[in-house]
């Protein structure tokens, strides 16, 4: 990220992306001892509200937020794949 900050403004393009990683919401992907979700209802609601606020802030400056419900490493590969 630091290298991007050093570029001239004319050379920069930022694509805001947020991934709701399913591993944090699905019980079967949990790594906890008791099989509970990593993200409960309250935390998930907070995250959703935060992403909605971020989206509104970006829209106020004529930008858009891409939102995915896939694993980030899978979504970003698809996004960057020209095929």
DSSP file (Angstrom, degrees, kcal/mol; ACC not computed):
  #  RESIDUE AA STRUCTURE BP1 BP2  ACC     N-H-->O    O-->H-N    N-H-->O    O-->H-N    TCO  KAPPA ALPHA  PHI   PSI    X-CA   Y-CA   Z-CA
    1    1 A X     >        0   0    0      0, 0.0     4,-1.4     0, 0.0     3,-0.5   0.000 360.0 360.0 360.0 -34.6    0.0    0.0    0.0
    2    2 A X  H  >  +     0   0    0      1,-0.2     4,-1.0     2,-0.2     3,-0.2   0.876 360.0  56.3 -61.1 -38.0    2.8    2.4    0.8
    3    3 A X  H  4 S+     0   0    0      1,-0.2     4,-0.4     2,-0.2     3,-0.4   0.863 104.2  54.4 -62.7 -34.1    4.1    2.3   -2.8
    4    4 A X  H >4 S+     0   0    0     -3,-0.5     3,-1.0     1,-0.2    -1,-0.2   0.857 102.8  56.2 -67.6 -34.6    0.6    3.4   -4.0
    5    5 A X  H 3< S+     0   0    0     -4,-1.4    -1,-0.2     1,-0.2    -2,-0.2   0.768 102.4  57.2 -68.1 -23.9    0.7    6.4   -1.7
    6    6 A X  T 3< S+     0   0    0     -4,-1.0    -1,-0.2    -3,-0.4    -2,-0.2   0.581  86.3  99.2 -85.3 -10.2    4.0    7.6   -3.3
    7    7 A X  S <  S-     0   0    0     -3,-1.0     5,-0.1    -4,-0.4     2,-0.1  -0.386  85.5 -98.0 -73.4 154.6    2.5    7.7   -6.9
    8    8 A X    >   -     0   0    0      1,-0.1     3,-1.4    -2,-0.1     4,-0.4  -0.383  34.1-113.0 -66.9 151.7    1.4   11.0   -8.4
    9    9 A X  G >  S+     0   0    0      1,-0.3     3,-1.3     2,-0.2    -1,-0.1   0.852 117.2  57.1 -57.0 -36.6   -2.3   11.7   -8.1
   10   10 A X  G 3  S+     0   0    0      1,-0.3    -1,-0.3     3,-0.0    -2,-0.0   0.737 105.6  52.0 -68.0 -21.5   -2.7   11.5  -11.9
   11   11 A X  G <  S+     0   0    0     -3,-1.4     2,-0.4     2,-0.0    -1,-0.3   0.412  94.4  95.1 -93.4   1.3   -1.2    7.9  -11.8
   12   12 A X    <   +     0   0    0     -3,-1.3     2,-0.3    -4,-0.4    -7,-0.0  -0.743  39.7 170.2-102.9 140.6   -3.6    6.6   -9.1
   13   13 A X        -     0   0    0     -2,-0.4     2,-0.5     2,-0.0    -3,-0.0  -0.948  14.2-163.7-142.0 125.8   -6.8    4.7   -9.4
   14   14 A X        -     0   0    0     -2,-0.3     2,-0.6     2,-0.0    -2,-0.0  -0.921   7.1-164.6-113.7 132.9   -8.4    3.2   -6.4
   15   15 A X        -     0   0    0     -2,-0.5     2,-0.3    48,-0.1    50,-0.1  -0.917  18.3-144.4-115.4 102.7  -11.1    0.6   -6.5
   16   16 A X  E     +a   65   0A   0     -2,-0.6    50,-2.7    48,-0.5     2,-0.4  -0.508  26.9 174.9 -70.0 127.9  -12.8    0.4   -3.1
   17   17 A X  E     -a   66   0A   0     -2,-0.3     2,-0.4    48,-0.2    50,-0.2  -0.995  17.0-172.7-136.2 138.4  -13.8   -3.3   -2.4
   18   18 A X  E     -a   67   0A   0     48,-2.6    50,-2.4    -2,-0.4     2,-0.5  -0.996   8.8-160.9-130.7 129.6  -15.3   -4.9    0.7
   19   19 A X  E     -a   68   0A   0     -2,-0.4     2,-1.4    48,-0.2    50,-0.2  -0.940  13.7-150.7-111.8 121.7  -15.7   -8.7    0.9
   20   20 A X        -     0   0    0     48,-3.4     2,-0.3    -2,-0.5     5,-0.1  -0.748  29.7-144.6 -82.9  91.7  -18.0  -10.3    3.4
   21   21 A X    >   -     0   0    0     -2,-1.4     3,-2.1     1,-0.2     4,-0.3  -0.435   4.4-145.2 -66.0 119.6  -15.9  -13.4    3.7
   22   22 A X  G >> S+     0   0    0     -2,-0.3     4,-2.2     1,-0.3     3,-1.3   0.727  93.3  73.1 -61.3 -21.2  -18.3  -16.4    4.2
   23   23 A X  G 34 S+     0   0    0      1,-0.3    15,-0.3     2,-0.2    -1,-0.3   0.730  95.7  52.1 -64.8 -20.5  -15.7  -18.0    6.5
   24   24 A X  G <4 S+     0   0    0     -3,-2.1    15,-1.5    14,-0.1    -1,-0.3   0.544 117.6  35.3 -91.4  -7.3  -16.7  -15.5    9.2
   25   25 A X  T <4 S+     0   0    0     -3,-1.3     2,-0.4    -4,-0.3    -2,-0.2   0.663  96.0  85.1-118.4 -24.7  -20.4  -16.1    8.9
   26   26 A X    ><  -     0   0    0     -4,-2.2     3,-0.8     1,-0.1    12,-0.2  -0.674  63.1-147.0 -89.7 133.4  -20.9  -19.8    8.3
   27   27 A X  G >  S+     0   0    0     -2,-0.4     3,-1.5     1,-0.2    -1,-0.1   0.877  97.2  58.6 -63.5 -39.1  -21.0  -22.2   11.2
   28   28 A X  G 3  S+     0   0    0      1,-0.3    -1,-0.2     3,-0.0    -5,-0.1   0.694 104.6  51.5 -68.8 -17.1  -19.4  -25.0    9.2
   29   29 A X  G <  S+     0   0    0     -3,-0.8    -1,-0.3    -7,-0.2    -2,-0.2   0.402  83.7 123.5 -96.2   2.1  -16.3  -22.9    8.5
   30   30 A X    <   -     0   0    0     -3,-1.5     7,-0.1    -4,-0.2    -6,-0.1  -0.333  48.1-161.7 -69.3 143.1  -15.7  -22.0   12.1
   31   31 A X        +     0   0    0      5,-0.1    -1,-0.1    -2,-0.0     2,-0.1   0.301  55.1 114.4-101.3   6.1  -12.4  -22.8   13.7
   32   32 A X  S >  S-     0   0    0      4,-0.5     3,-1.1     1,-0.1     6,-0.0  -0.404  76.1-117.1 -83.0 158.8  -13.7  -22.5   17.2
   33   33 A X  T 3  S+     0   0    0      1,-0.3    -1,-0.1     2,-0.1    -3,-0.0   0.819 112.0  43.6 -60.8 -35.9  -13.9  -25.3   19.6
   34   34 A X  T 3  S-     0   0    0      2,-0.0    -1,-0.3     0, 0.0    -3,-0.0   0.333 110.7-112.6 -99.5   6.8  -17.7  -25.3   19.9
   35   35 A X    <   +     0   0    0     -3,-1.1     2,-0.2     1,-0.2    -5,-0.1   0.753  65.2 148.8  72.0  23.8  -18.6  -24.8   16.3
   36   36 A X        -     0   0    0      1,-0.1    -4,-0.5    -8,-0.1    -1,-0.2  -0.498  53.7 -93.9 -87.5 160.7  -19.9  -21.3   16.7
   37   37 A X        -     0   0    0     -2,-0.2     3,-0.1     1,-0.1   -12,-0.1  -0.389  21.0-135.4 -69.8 149.2  -19.7  -18.6   14.1
   38   38 A X  S    S+     0   0    0    -15,-0.3     2,-0.5   -12,-0.2   -13,-0.2   0.811  97.8  45.2 -72.1 -29.8  -16.8  -16.2   14.2
   39   39 A X  S    S-     0   0    0    -15,-1.5    -1,-0.2     4,-0.0    -2,-0.1  -0.958  79.2-161.0-121.0 115.3  -19.2  -13.3   13.6
   40   40 A X     >  -     0   0    0     -2,-0.5     4,-2.5    -3,-0.1     5,-0.2  -0.149  38.6 -87.7 -83.9-176.4  -22.5  -13.2   15.5
   41   41 A X  H  > S+     0   0    0      2,-0.2     4,-2.4     1,-0.2     5,-0.2   0.895 124.1  48.2 -62.1 -44.5  -25.6  -11.3   14.8
   42   42 A X  H  > S+     0   0    0      2,-0.2     4,-2.2     1,-0.2    -1,-0.2   0.935 114.8  44.5 -66.4 -46.3  -24.6   -8.1   16.5
   43   43 A X  H  > S+     0   0    0      1,-0.2     4,-2.6     2,-0.2    -1,-0.2   0.900 113.1  51.9 -65.0 -39.8  -21.2   -7.9   14.9
   44   44 A X  H  X S+     0   0    0     -4,-2.5     4,-2.5     2,-0.2    -2,-0.2   0.905 109.5  49.6 -63.6 -41.1  -22.6   -8.8   11.5
   45   45 A X  H  X S+     0   0    0     -4,-2.4     4,-2.7     2,-0.2     5,-0.2   0.921 110.8  50.1 -62.9 -43.6  -25.2   -6.0   11.8
   46   46 A X  H  X S+     0   0    0     -4,-2.2     4,-2.4     2,-0.2    -2,-0.2   0.925 111.3  48.6 -59.8 -45.4  -22.4   -3.5   12.8
   47   47 A X  H  X S+     0   0    0     -4,-2.6     4,-2.5     2,-0.2    -2,-0.2   0.915 111.6  49.5 -62.1 -43.2  -20.3   -4.6    9.8
   48   48 A X  H  X S+     0   0    0     -4,-2.5     4,-2.4     1,-0.2    -2,-0.2   0.930 112.2  47.3 -62.3 -45.7  -23.3   -4.2    7.4
   49   49 A X  H  X S+     0   0    0     -4,-2.7     4,-2.2     1,-0.2    -1,-0.2   0.882 111.9  51.4 -63.3 -37.9  -24.1   -0.8    8.8
   50   50 A X  H  X S+     0   0    0     -4,-2.4     4,-2.4    -5,-0.2    -2,-0.2   0.907 110.6  47.4 -65.7 -41.8  -20.5    0.3    8.5
   51   51 A X  H  X S+     0   0    0     -4,-2.5     4,-2.7     2,-0.2    -2,-0.2   0.888 110.9  52.1 -67.6 -38.5  -20.2   -0.9    4.9
   52   52 A X  H  X S+     0   0    0     -4,-2.4     4,-2.2     2,-0.2    -2,-0.2   0.903 111.0  47.7 -62.8 -40.5  -23.5    0.9    4.1
   53   53 A X  H  X S+     0   0    0     -4,-2.2     4,-2.5     2,-0.2    -2,-0.2   0.903 111.7  50.0 -66.7 -41.2  -22.1    4.1    5.6
   54   54 A X  H  X S+     0   0    0     -4,-2.4     4,-2.6     2,-0.2    -2,-0.2   0.920 109.7  51.3 -62.2 -43.4  -18.8    3.7    3.6
   55   55 A X  H  X S+     0   0    0     -4,-2.7     4,-2.4     1,-0.2    -2,-0.2   0.923 110.9  48.2 -59.4 -44.9  -20.8    3.2    0.4
   56   56 A X  H  X S+     0   0    0     -4,-2.2     4,-1.7     2,-0.2    -2,-0.2   0.906 111.3  50.7 -63.1 -42.4  -22.8    6.4    1.1
   57   57 A X  H  X S+     0   0    0     -4,-2.5     4,-0.5     1,-0.2    -2,-0.2   0.915 111.9  47.1 -61.8 -43.0  -19.6    8.3    1.8
   58   58 A X  H ><>S+     0   0    0     -4,-2.6     5,-2.4     1,-0.2     3,-1.1   0.894 109.1  53.6 -66.7 -39.4  -18.0    7.1   -1.4
   59   59 A X  H ><5S+     0   0    0     -4,-2.4     3,-1.8     1,-0.3    -1,-0.2   0.837  99.7  63.2 -63.8 -31.1  -21.1    7.9   -3.4
   60   60 A X  H 3<5S+     0   0    0     -4,-1.7    -1,-0.3     1,-0.3    -2,-0.2   0.714 107.7  42.8 -67.4 -18.5  -21.0   11.5   -2.0
   61   61 A X  T <<5S-     0   0    0     -3,-1.1    -1,-0.3    -4,-0.5    -2,-0.2   0.012 126.0-101.2-112.7  26.6  -17.6   11.9   -3.8
   62   62 A X  T < 5S+     0   0    0     -3,-1.8     2,-0.3     1,-0.2    -3,-0.2   0.875  84.4 120.8  57.7  43.7  -18.8   10.1   -7.0
   63   63 A X      < -     0   0    0     -5,-2.4     2,-0.3    -8,-0.2    -1,-0.2  -0.809  50.6-138.6-125.2 170.4  -17.2    6.8   -6.2
   64   64 A X        -     0   0    0     -2,-0.3     2,-0.5    -3,-0.1   -48,-0.5  -0.951   5.3-138.0-131.9 151.8  -18.6    3.3   -5.8
   65   65 A X  E     -a   16   0A   0     -2,-0.3     2,-0.5   -50,-0.1   -48,-0.2  -0.944  14.6-144.8-109.2 123.8  -17.9    0.5   -3.4
   66   66 A X  E     -a   17   0A   0    -50,-2.7   -48,-2.6    -2,-0.5     2,-0.4  -0.758  19.2-164.0 -84.4 131.2  -17.8   -3.0   -4.8
   67   67 A X  E     -a   18   0A   0     -2,-0.5     2,-0.3   -50,-0.2   -48,-0.2  -0.962   7.9-177.0-121.5 134.4  -19.2   -5.5   -2.4
   68   68 A X  E     -a   19   0A   0    -50,-2.4   -48,-3.4    -2,-0.4     4,-0.1  -0.926  26.9-159.5-128.4 152.4  -18.7   -9.3   -2.5
   69   69 A X  S    S+     0   0    0     -2,-0.3     2,-0.2   -50,-0.2   -47,-0.1  -0.083  70.2  93.7-116.2  30.0  -20.0  -12.2   -0.5
   70   70 A X  S    S-     0   0    0    -49,-0.1     2,-0.2     1,-0.1    -2,-0.1  -0.693  93.1 -77.8-113.8 167.9  -17.1  -14.5   -1.7
   71   71 A X    >>  -     0   0    0     -2,-0.2     4,-2.7   -50,-0.2     3,-1.1  -0.492  44.7-126.9 -62.8 134.1  -13.7  -15.3   -0.2
   72   72 A X  H 3> S+     0   0    0      1,-0.3     4,-2.8     2,-0.2     5,-0.3   0.878 107.5  55.0 -54.5 -41.5  -11.5  -12.3   -1.0
   73   73 A X  H 3> S+     0   0    0      1,-0.2     4,-0.6     2,-0.2    -1,-0.3   0.776 113.9  41.7 -66.9 -24.3   -8.8  -14.4   -2.6
   74   74 A X  H <> S+     0   0    0     -3,-1.1     4,-1.8     2,-0.1    -2,-0.2   0.870 116.0  47.5 -85.4 -42.0  -11.4  -15.9   -5.0
   75   75 A X  H  X S+     0   0    0     -4,-2.7     4,-2.5     1,-0.2    -2,-0.2   0.927 111.1  49.8 -65.6 -46.0  -13.2  -12.6   -5.7
   76   76 A X  H  X S+     0   0    0     -4,-2.8     4,-2.2    -5,-0.2    -1,-0.2   0.875 108.7  52.8 -65.0 -36.7  -10.1  -10.6   -6.4
   77   77 A X  H  X S+     0   0    0     -4,-0.6     4,-1.3    -5,-0.3    -1,-0.2   0.935 111.9  46.0 -62.0 -45.3   -8.7  -13.1   -8.8
   78   78 A X  H  < S+     0   0    0     -4,-1.8    -2,-0.2     1,-0.2    -1,-0.2   0.893 112.1  51.8 -63.7 -39.0  -12.0  -13.1  -10.8
   79   79 A X  H  < S+     0   0    0     -4,-2.5    -1,-0.2     1,-0.2    -2,-0.2   0.870 115.6  40.3 -65.8 -37.4  -12.1   -9.3  -10.7
   80   80 A X  H  < S+     0   0    0     -4,-2.2     2,-0.6    -5,-0.2    -1,-0.2   0.604  90.1 101.5 -89.3 -12.6   -8.5   -9.0  -12.1
   81   81 A X     <  -     0   0    0     -4,-1.3    -4,-0.0    -5,-0.2     0, 0.0  -0.633  58.3-158.4 -76.7 117.9   -8.8  -11.9  -14.6
   82   82 A X              0   0    0     -2,-0.6    -1,-0.2     1,-0.2    -4,-0.0   0.660 360.0 360.0 -71.8 -14.7   -9.3  -10.3  -18.0
   83   83 A X              0   0    0     -3,-0.0    -1,-0.2    -5,-0.0    -2,-0.1   0.479 360.0 360.0 -79.5 360.0  -10.8  -13.5  -19.5
